Amino acid sequence: MSILEEIYIQLDKPKKKKEHFYVTDLGSCPRKVIMNFGDYKRKELTNAEKIMFFKANSDHKSMTYLLNKSKKYSVMETELVINDGLPKLWHGRLDVLIYDYKGSCMYPIDWKGTRSLRYQADLPKSAHKLQLRSYIMALRVLSYPVDIGKLTYVDRTGSYEGVEFEIEADDDEVLENMKFYEKCLTVYKGDSDNLLPQLLPPIIPREIKRTKDEFHLVPNWQCGYCHYQPSSCKPNMSKNKIASMVNGELSIRKDYTNYANKLYKMIEPKEYADTPNGFSKFINDVNKEK
């Protein structure tokens, strides 16, 4: 047996039946999250994917080690289990909790590896903010004096420098989202007394992506990475051009006019038409599509 084969065996952990939510479920596709509680057929990770996830975890530990050598920060906790600070059905583990000597404050850091730092306008992702805010909430329940956290993105390709964002607490947002997933699980399990059927959340719809002057309806990015697709979940994975900017105006294809409101929100009035009446025409067309 080769060295790599032995490593793959060590990384092939037996799957346990899911009994609770994880903080990392927040912001994820509700259908996928609930399917994790069942026995649905799923794709197995390739050996390359197993190595990638292991390496990402190792990278986070290495960055924490380097941070701890700094005289500006002190690492207070690593891999901190915060289950006791979360609602009953939720579990979580924090990457690192540090003390900032300059700011005289303590806050959690959530390391994120990404291959899309060239699209920094899309960061920080709403799901990542939710997850970090849940850590902040749990830490405060556990009597840690924290009010903010930091999301730190590191480019996996080595092509871009990392970026970080300061995220403020928002317990109400976290609890509202947790209750949503809990409700989805209740509906999925069903209620024999009320004869409620077992129902999975719907498949997340496709999203609109803009490339220069063209707009396409594309699969939600989560569907492309989902291990239930296409065996147990069959989302629409096609890509369709639905609109384009033509001579400074938005032209929507006739079969996709129901996306008009979303499309108009994706363009700037100043680019609609570089004419004295351009902005007025933009407003009129938006109102006409409502």
HELIX and SHEET records of a PDB file:
HELIX    1   1 ILE A    3  LEU A   11  1                                   9    
HELIX    2   2 VAL A   23  ASP A   25  5                                   3    
HELIX    3   3 PRO A   30  MET A   35  1                                   6    
HELIX    4   4 ASN A   47  ASN A   68  1                                  22    
HELIX    5   5 ASN A   83  GLY A   85  5                                   3    
HELIX    6   6 LEU A  117  ASP A  122  5                                   6    
HELIX    7   7 SER A  126  VAL A  141  1                                  16    
HELIX    8   8 ASP A  171  LYS A  189  1                                  19    
HELIX    9   9 TRP A  221  TYR A  225  1                                   5    
HELIX   10  10 LYS A  254  TYR A  259  5                                   6    
HELIX   11  11 ALA A  260  LYS A  265  1                                   6    
HELIX   12  12 PRO A  269  TYR A  272  1                                   4    
HELIX   13  13 GLY A  278  GLU A  289  1                                  12    
SHEET    1   A 2 PHE A  21  TYR A  22  0                                        
SHEET    2   A 2 TRP A  90  HIS A  91  1                                        
SHEET    1   B 5 TYR A  73  VAL A  81  0                                        
SHEET    2   B 5 ARG A  93  ASP A 100 -1                                        
SHEET    3   B 5 CYS A 105  THR A 114 -1                                        
SHEET    4   B 5 ILE A 148  ASP A 155  1                                        
SHEET    5   B 5 VAL A 163  GLU A 168 -1                                        
SHEET    1   C 4 GLU A 207  THR A 211  0                                        
SHEET    2   C 4 GLU A 214  VAL A 218 -1                                        
SHEET    3   C 4 ASN A 240  VAL A 246 -1                                        
SHEET    4   C 4 GLU A 249  ILE A 252 -1                                        
END                                                                             
